[in-house]
Amino acid sequence: MTEQNNNPLHGVTLEQILNALVEHYEWPGLAERIDIRCFKSDPSIKSSLTFLRKTPWAREKVERLYVKLMRTKRPV
């Protein structure tokens, strides 16, 4: 249980992560940070979620960027 409390992704869905990133960076900024086509060519939440759920390396990059964003937003 303690391990999950320290996990910044605990209780956060992939859709919530993607929405937060798009809200903060917008699609062009997200595509600049993570070079994948679903963020560059006619991006949408639905198509990006489909791709990220099937592609572990891309999902990992998205999750890392989200954790980094949350660390910069939260006061220590």
C-alpha positions as CSV (number, residue, x, y, z in Angstrom):
1,M,0.0,0.0,0.0
2,T,2.8,2.4,0.8
3,E,4.3,1.8,-2.6
4,Q,1.1,3.0,-4.3
5,N,0.9,6.1,-2.1
6,N,4.3,7.1,-3.4
7,N,3.4,6.3,-7.0
8,P,2.5,9.6,-8.7
9,L,0.4,7.8,-11.3
10,H,-1.7,5.9,-8.8
11,G,-5.4,6.5,-9.4
12,V,-4.8,8.6,-12.6
13,T,-6.2,7.2,-15.8
14,L,-4.3,7.4,-19.1
15,E,-7.1,9.7,-20.4
16,Q,-6.6,12.1,-17.5
17,I,-2.9,12.1,-18.1
18,L,-3.3,12.9,-21.8
19,N,-6.0,15.5,-21.2
20,A,-3.7,17.3,-18.6
21,L,-0.7,17.2,-21.1
22,V,-2.8,18.5,-24.0
23,E,-4.3,21.3,-21.7
24,H,-0.8,22.3,-20.6
25,Y,1.3,21.9,-23.8
26,E,-1.4,21.8,-26.5
27,W,-1.0,19.3,-29.4
28,P,2.0,21.0,-31.1
29,G,3.9,21.3,-27.8
30,L,3.2,17.7,-26.9
31,A,4.3,16.5,-30.4
32,E,7.5,18.5,-30.0
33,R,8.3,16.8,-26.6
34,I,7.2,13.3,-27.7
35,D,7.8,12.6,-31.3
36,I,4.9,10.3,-32.3
37,R,2.7,10.7,-35.3
38,C,-0.6,10.5,-33.3
39,F,0.3,13.8,-31.7
40,K,1.3,15.4,-35.0
41,S,-1.1,14.3,-37.7
42,D,-4.8,15.1,-37.0
43,P,-4.4,14.5,-33.2
44,S,-7.3,13.5,-31.0
45,I,-7.7,12.1,-27.5
46,K,-9.4,9.0,-28.8
47,S,-6.8,8.1,-31.5
48,S,-4.0,8.9,-29.1
49,L,-5.4,6.7,-26.3
50,T,-5.8,3.8,-28.8
51,F,-2.2,4.1,-29.9
52,L,-0.8,4.6,-26.3
53,R,-2.7,1.6,-25.0
54,K,-1.1,-0.6,-27.6
55,T,2.4,0.9,-27.5
56,P,4.2,0.5,-24.1
57,W,7.2,2.6,-25.0
58,A,5.1,5.6,-26.1
59,R,2.9,5.3,-23.0
60,E,6.0,5.3,-20.8
61,K,7.2,8.5,-22.4
62,V,3.7,10.1,-21.9
63,E,3.6,9.0,-18.2
64,R,7.2,10.4,-17.6
65,L,6.3,13.7,-19.1
66,Y,3.1,13.8,-16.9
67,V,5.1,13.1,-13.8
68,K,7.6,15.8,-14.7
69,L,4.8,18.3,-15.3
70,M,3.1,17.4,-12.0
71,R,6.4,17.9,-10.1
72,T,6.8,21.4,-11.5
73,K,3.2,22.4,-10.8
74,R,3.1,21.2,-7.2
75,P,4.8,23.3,-4.5
76,V,7.2,21.2,-2.4
